[in-house]
Amino acid sequence: MPKPRSRPSSDAQRRPPIRRDSTRVVNRLTTFPTHACWSEILKRSDGKDRVVGLIQYVAMVISGGRPGSVLTSIGFALNDARRPFRLYTPVAVLIDTFLAKGKPKTKGAMRTLECIKAISTAVYVTCDHVVWAGGAGAVDKRSTLYKVCDKLSLMGWAAGSALMAAGHVPDLIAYTRALRDPLASDNKRDDDVDEWELREELEEKTVASALDVASGLTQALFALSLLGATPLKGRQMQCVGLAMGIVGVMRQLVSVPLPPEKTGMGRMGRLPISPSMPMLR
């Protein structure tokens, strides 16, 4: 008969269940409306982009996309204002993926997925710059170049977003399984590690991975809808865009450092943002 798995005997290992409203995941929600939180989010270029994107889709949902509406005009203006800040994105994505020093973080199928995602992102953003130039009058909207780039940008967006979601699914599954027994999943633990400390870290990582998957799926759905590949139209598409904006801002929130008094029992005050698709439209 197999022997039961040994557990650390330290009193610090097992504590009575703590109040669930004191975990870092919940604490982040309480810091969300604060000045410090928004200041941290808006310091980042991606944070600015996500917040402006959320405002853009709120305006579009309220207006219903009606032509001539002030809110519709605001939505389109915000959309165009976000695009020039990504001029270097295609170059950065390709360099980070193919020319970064050291060994790639992923191997095999995941490395292939990462490379295809990077190429899709580069195609998407590059072609979207041409579309933006068409809106500014620098490129003729009736030209073949404009029409081809318009299609390619949406196809690249859909493909890259779907691949981003697929790339985070294994992490989400692993973190979810690890939550069932945090101590058993921590192979490199020391003798004084605390179960709730591990659980809080795993909860944060699970939430972050879930948001990455949701971000990829909502962006892919929205891009496919713009291509006419889904039955979503009008306000339905705008609601998908709103969900996309909310998920993007929430993902930024997860990476905001908690104040010292809010860090609870855990060792981590923030989670890094994983590379994601830049949300454009």
One Martini backbone bead per residue (centre of mass of N, CA, C, O) as a GRO file, in nm:
protein
  281
    1MET     BB    1   0.094   0.037   0.025
    2PRO     BB    2   0.092   0.356  -0.021
    3LYS     BB    3   0.228   0.629   0.096
    4PRO     BB    4   0.164   0.911   0.221
    5ARG     BB    5   0.213   1.229   0.169
    6SER     BB    6   0.420   1.443   0.286
    7ARG     BB    7   0.416   1.710   0.523
    8PRO     BB    8   0.466   1.989   0.657
    9SER     BB    9   0.505   2.065   1.016
   10SER     BB   10   0.463   2.345   1.027
   11ASP     BB   11   0.251   2.581   1.163
   12ALA     BB   12   0.262   2.771   0.899
   13GLN     BB   13   0.118   2.588   0.690
   14ARG     BB   14  -0.150   2.563   0.877
   15ARG     BB   15  -0.442   2.750   0.868
   16PRO     BB   16  -0.700   2.899   0.923
   17PRO     BB   17  -0.937   3.031   0.760
   18ILE     BB   18  -0.951   3.312   0.595
   19ARG     BB   19  -1.073   3.587   0.498
   20ARG     BB   20  -1.177   3.644   0.171
   21ASP     BB   21  -1.175   3.974   0.195
   22SER     BB   22  -0.832   3.969   0.231
   23THR     BB   23  -0.748   3.932  -0.041
   24ARG     BB   24  -0.582   4.054  -0.315
   25VAL     BB   25  -0.808   4.040  -0.521
   26VAL     BB   26  -1.003   4.213  -0.348
   27ASN     BB   27  -0.814   4.455  -0.288
   28ARG     BB   28  -0.803   4.558  -0.581
   29LEU     BB   29  -1.100   4.652  -0.589
   30THR     BB   30  -1.061   4.873  -0.357
   31THR     BB   31  -0.829   5.037  -0.533
   32PHE     BB   32  -0.955   5.122  -0.808
   33PRO     BB   33  -1.081   5.425  -0.723
   34THR     BB   34  -0.802   5.535  -0.694
   35HIS     BB   35  -0.551   5.749  -0.761
   36ALA     BB   36  -0.307   5.554  -0.756
   37CYS     BB   37  -0.413   5.351  -0.958
   38TRP     BB   38  -0.461   5.542  -1.206
   39SER     BB   39  -0.175   5.653  -1.218
   40GLU     BB   40  -0.038   5.383  -1.283
   41ILE     BB   41  -0.194   5.315  -1.542
   42LEU     BB   42  -0.136   5.606  -1.692
   43LYS     BB   43   0.181   5.567  -1.719
   44ARG     BB   44   0.110   5.369  -1.933
   45SER     BB   45   0.067   5.307  -2.257
   46ASP     BB   46  -0.131   5.066  -2.231
   47GLY     BB   47  -0.314   5.199  -2.024
   48LYS     BB   48  -0.411   5.433  -2.195
   49ASP     BB   49  -0.529   5.261  -2.422
   50ARG     BB   50  -0.742   5.108  -2.252
   51VAL     BB   51  -0.898   5.348  -2.141
   52VAL     BB   52  -0.970   5.480  -2.410
   53GLY     BB   53  -1.113   5.230  -2.522
   54LEU     BB   54  -1.338   5.225  -2.313
   55ILE     BB   55  -1.454   5.504  -2.376
   56GLN     BB   56  -1.516   5.448  -2.670
   57TYR     BB   57  -1.730   5.211  -2.617
   58VAL     BB   58  -1.920   5.365  -2.440
   59ALA     BB   59  -2.000   5.573  -2.655
   60MET     BB   60  -2.104   5.363  -2.867
   61VAL     BB   61  -2.324   5.229  -2.694
   62ILE     BB   62  -2.492   5.481  -2.628
   63SER     BB   63  -2.530   5.570  -2.940
   64GLY     BB   64  -2.539   5.309  -3.141
   65GLY     BB   65  -2.384   5.431  -3.399
   66ARG     BB   66  -2.502   5.693  -3.484
   67PRO     BB   67  -2.514   5.905  -3.722
   68GLY     BB   68  -2.417   6.227  -3.589
   69SER     BB   69  -2.333   6.158  -3.322
   70VAL     BB   70  -2.137   6.268  -3.076
   71LEU     BB   71  -2.046   5.991  -2.956
   72THR     BB   72  -1.960   5.868  -3.221
   73SER     BB   73  -1.742   6.076  -3.285
   74ILE     BB   74  -1.577   6.022  -3.031
   75GLY     BB   75  -1.516   5.726  -3.087
   76PHE     BB   76  -1.361   5.770  -3.357
   77ALA     BB   77  -1.151   5.970  -3.246
   78LEU     BB   78  -1.024   5.778  -3.037
   79ASN     BB   79  -0.940   5.562  -3.235
   80ASP     BB   80  -0.742   5.742  -3.402
   81ALA     BB   81  -0.563   5.842  -3.155
   82ARG     BB   82  -0.431   5.551  -3.089
   83ARG     BB   83  -0.258   5.463  -3.344
   84PRO     BB   84   0.021   5.631  -3.353
   85PHE     BB   85   0.145   5.482  -3.087
   86ARG     BB   86   0.213   5.207  -3.291
   87LEU     BB   87   0.458   5.238  -3.491
   88TYR     BB   88   0.666   5.027  -3.331
   89THR     BB   89   0.527   4.752  -3.280
   90PRO     BB   90   0.620   4.561  -3.511
   91VAL     BB   91   0.921   4.572  -3.438
   92ALA     BB   92   0.906   4.487  -3.139
   93VAL     BB   93   0.774   4.210  -3.179
   94LEU     BB   94   0.993   4.081  -3.363
   95ILE     BB   95   1.238   4.123  -3.179
   96ASP     BB   96   1.130   3.979  -2.921
   97THR     BB   97   1.089   3.699  -3.075
   98PHE     BB   98   1.366   3.668  -3.277
   99LEU     BB   99   1.613   3.873  -3.128
  100ALA     BB  100   1.640   3.782  -2.856
  101LYS     BB  101   1.817   3.720  -2.592
  102GLY     BB  102   1.855   3.408  -2.563
  103LYS     BB  103   1.636   3.181  -2.478
  104PRO     BB  104   1.348   3.071  -2.533
  105LYS     BB  105   1.068   3.024  -2.328
  106THR     BB  106   0.973   2.842  -2.561
  107LYS     BB  107   0.857   2.527  -2.705
  108GLY     BB  108   0.762   2.406  -2.986
  109ALA     BB  109   0.437   2.470  -3.021
  110MET     BB  110   0.454   2.736  -2.854
  111ARG     BB  111   0.666   2.870  -3.032
  112THR     BB  112   0.503   2.867  -3.292
  113LEU     BB  113   0.268   3.032  -3.183
  114GLU     BB  114   0.435   3.284  -3.112
  115CYS     BB  115   0.534   3.346  -3.401
  116ILE     BB  116   0.258   3.375  -3.539
  117LYS     BB  117   0.159   3.600  -3.355
  118ALA     BB  118   0.376   3.808  -3.428
  119ILE     BB  119   0.313   3.823  -3.730
  120SER     BB  120   0.016   3.901  -3.702
  121THR     BB  121   0.067   4.163  -3.545
  122ALA     BB  122   0.244   4.304  -3.757
  123VAL     BB  123   0.035   4.302  -3.983
  124TYR     BB  124  -0.193   4.444  -3.838
  125VAL     BB  125  -0.050   4.715  -3.763
  126THR     BB  126   0.061   4.795  -4.038
  127CYS     BB  127  -0.215   4.798  -4.188
  128ASP     BB  128  -0.351   5.000  -3.991
  129HIS     BB  129  -0.179   5.242  -4.076
  130VAL     BB  130  -0.300   5.256  -4.360
  131VAL     BB  131  -0.589   5.303  -4.268
  132TRP     BB  132  -0.529   5.564  -4.118
  133ALA     BB  133  -0.418   5.714  -4.368
  134GLY     BB  134  -0.689   5.704  -4.516
  135GLY     BB  135  -0.845   5.877  -4.304
  136ALA     BB  136  -0.630   6.125  -4.351
  137GLY     BB  137  -0.572   6.122  -4.688
  138ALA     BB  138  -0.294   5.964  -4.778
  139VAL     BB  139  -0.497   5.736  -4.874
  140ASP     BB  140  -0.678   5.576  -5.101
  141LYS     BB  141  -0.980   5.409  -5.043
  142ARG     BB  142  -0.996   5.291  -5.354
  143SER     BB  143  -0.755   5.135  -5.325
  144THR     BB  144  -0.597   4.835  -5.308
  145LEU     BB  145  -0.422   4.884  -5.062
  146TYR     BB  146  -0.647   4.957  -4.865
  147LYS     BB  147  -0.826   4.702  -4.893
  148VAL     BB  148  -0.610   4.494  -4.817
  149CYS     BB  149  -0.528   4.615  -4.539
  150ASP     BB  150  -0.803   4.599  -4.406
  151LYS     BB  151  -0.817   4.288  -4.410
  152LEU     BB  152  -0.538   4.214  -4.284
  153SER     BB  153  -0.577   4.351  -4.011
  154LEU     BB  154  -0.817   4.174  -3.917
  155MET     BB  155  -0.684   3.898  -3.956
  156GLY     BB  156  -0.444   3.950  -3.767
  157TRP     BB  157  -0.609   4.012  -3.516
  158ALA     BB  158  -0.765   3.746  -3.495
  159ALA     BB  159  -0.522   3.553  -3.491
  160GLY     BB  160  -0.355   3.678  -3.259
  161SER     BB  161  -0.578   3.662  -3.041
  162ALA     BB  162  -0.630   3.358  -3.050
  163LEU     BB  163  -0.333   3.282  -2.982
  164MET     BB  164  -0.321   3.422  -2.712
  165ALA     BB  165  -0.539   3.254  -2.576
  166ALA     BB  166  -0.406   2.976  -2.627
  167GLY     BB  167  -0.135   3.041  -2.470
  168HIS     BB  168  -0.300   3.075  -2.177
  169VAL     BB  169  -0.448   2.809  -2.114
  170PRO     BB  170  -0.230   2.633  -1.973
  171ASP     BB  171  -0.195   2.826  -1.732
  172LEU     BB  172  -0.486   2.821  -1.632
  173ILE     BB  173  -0.497   2.519  -1.576
  174ALA     BB  174  -0.255   2.501  -1.382
  175TYR     BB  175  -0.359   2.703  -1.166
  176THR     BB  176  -0.627   2.565  -1.105
  177ARG     BB  177  -0.503   2.299  -1.005
  178ALA     BB  178  -0.314   2.422  -0.784
  179LEU     BB  179  -0.549   2.528  -0.594
  180ARG     BB  180  -0.621   2.249  -0.466
  181ASP     BB  181  -0.283   2.222  -0.391
  182PRO     BB  182  -0.042   2.433  -0.317
  183LEU     BB  183   0.184   2.264  -0.174
  184ALA     BB  184   0.213   2.042  -0.397
  185SER     BB  185   0.287   2.260  -0.633
  186ASP     BB  186   0.543   2.350  -0.450
  187ASN     BB  187   0.857   2.234  -0.520
  188LYS     BB  188   1.032   2.513  -0.410
  189ARG     BB  189   0.990   2.513  -0.123
  190ASP     BB  190   0.998   2.607   0.197
  191ASP     BB  191   0.946   2.548   0.538
  192ASP     BB  192   0.785   2.851   0.573
  193VAL     BB  193   0.559   2.819   0.399
  194ASP     BB  194   0.237   2.936   0.309
  195GLU     BB  195  -0.062   2.845   0.194
  196TRP     BB  196  -0.197   3.130   0.158
  197GLU     BB  197   0.030   3.253   0.005
  198LEU     BB  198   0.010   3.065  -0.237
  199ARG     BB  199  -0.289   3.108  -0.299
  200GLU     BB  200  -0.275   3.409  -0.368
  201GLU     BB  201  -0.083   3.382  -0.605
  202LEU     BB  202  -0.260   3.185  -0.770
  203GLU     BB  203  -0.506   3.365  -0.793
  204GLU     BB  204  -0.371   3.592  -0.950
  205LYS     BB  205  -0.273   3.416  -1.189
  206THR     BB  206  -0.553   3.316  -1.269
  207VAL     BB  207  -0.680   3.589  -1.331
  208ALA     BB  208  -0.473   3.682  -1.541
  209SER     BB  209  -0.516   3.443  -1.739
  210ALA     BB  210  -0.819   3.486  -1.780
  211LEU     BB  211  -0.788   3.773  -1.901
  212ASP     BB  212  -0.613   3.691  -2.141
  213VAL     BB  213  -0.820   3.505  -2.270
  214ALA     BB  214  -1.054   3.711  -2.286
  215SER     BB  215  -0.905   3.917  -2.460
  216GLY     BB  216  -0.856   3.735  -2.706
  217LEU     BB  217  -1.153   3.653  -2.763
  218THR     BB  218  -1.283   3.936  -2.794
  219GLN     BB  219  -1.098   4.034  -3.023
  220ALA     BB  220  -1.157   3.807  -3.223
  221LEU     BB  221  -1.462   3.853  -3.239
  222PHE     BB  222  -1.450   4.147  -3.335
  223ALA     BB  223  -1.283   4.104  -3.593
  224LEU     BB  224  -1.479   3.899  -3.725
  225SER     BB  225  -1.717   4.097  -3.733
  226LEU     BB  226  -1.577   4.306  -3.924
  227LEU     BB  227  -1.554   4.071  -4.152
  228GLY     BB  228  -1.839   3.902  -4.142
  229ALA     BB  229  -1.805   3.607  -3.970
  230THR     BB  230  -2.046   3.712  -3.797
  231PRO     BB  231  -2.376   3.792  -3.672
  232LEU     BB  232  -2.274   4.045  -3.560
  233LYS     BB  233  -2.432   4.364  -3.484
  234GLY     BB  234  -2.393   4.663  -3.386
  235ARG     BB  235  -2.457   4.655  -3.057
  236GLN     BB  236  -2.325   4.382  -3.022
  237MET     BB  237  -2.041   4.474  -3.102
  238GLN     BB  238  -2.020   4.700  -2.890
  239CYS     BB  239  -2.035   4.506  -2.646
  240VAL     BB  240  -1.777   4.358  -2.712
  241GLY     BB  241  -1.600   4.610  -2.696
  242LEU     BB  242  -1.664   4.669  -2.399
  243ALA     BB  243  -1.555   4.404  -2.288
  244MET     BB  244  -1.271   4.451  -2.396
  245GLY     BB  245  -1.217   4.708  -2.225
  246ILE     BB  246  -1.260   4.589  -1.943
  247VAL     BB  247  -1.046   4.368  -1.957
  248GLY     BB  248  -0.804   4.555  -2.011
  249VAL     BB  249  -0.824   4.714  -1.741
  250MET     BB  250  -0.814   4.471  -1.548
  251ARG     BB  251  -0.529   4.379  -1.633
  252GLN     BB  252  -0.394   4.631  -1.524
  253LEU     BB  253  -0.485   4.605  -1.228
  254VAL     BB  254  -0.332   4.338  -1.156
  255SER     BB  255  -0.037   4.504  -1.192
  256VAL     BB  256  -0.087   4.675  -0.953
  257PRO     BB  257   0.042   4.793  -0.684
  258LEU     BB  258   0.006   4.744  -0.361
  259PRO     BB  259  -0.034   4.859  -0.079
  260PRO     BB  260   0.112   4.764   0.210
  261GLU     BB  261  -0.176   4.728   0.362
  262LYS     BB  262  -0.283   4.529   0.102
  263THR     BB  263  -0.089   4.263   0.077
  264GLY     BB  264  -0.104   4.089   0.312
  265MET     BB  265   0.053   3.762   0.294
  266GLY     BB  266   0.206   3.816   0.053
  267ARG     BB  267   0.493   3.860  -0.172
  268MET     BB  268   0.310   3.995  -0.389
  269GLY     BB  269   0.218   4.317  -0.542
  270ARG     BB  270   0.254   4.202  -0.842
  271LEU     BB  271   0.188   4.158  -1.195
  272PRO     BB  272   0.290   4.095  -1.487
  273ILE     BB  273   0.255   4.179  -1.814
  274SER     BB  274   0.169   4.017  -2.075
  275PRO     BB  275   0.188   3.970  -2.388
  276SER     BB  276  -0.023   4.155  -2.612
  277MET     BB  277  -0.272   4.273  -2.787
  278PRO     BB  278  -0.330   4.555  -2.954
  279MET     BB  279  -0.599   4.760  -2.914
  280LEU     BB  280  -0.769   4.935  -3.174
  281ARG     BB  281  -1.102   4.922  -3.252
   0.00000   0.00000   0.00000
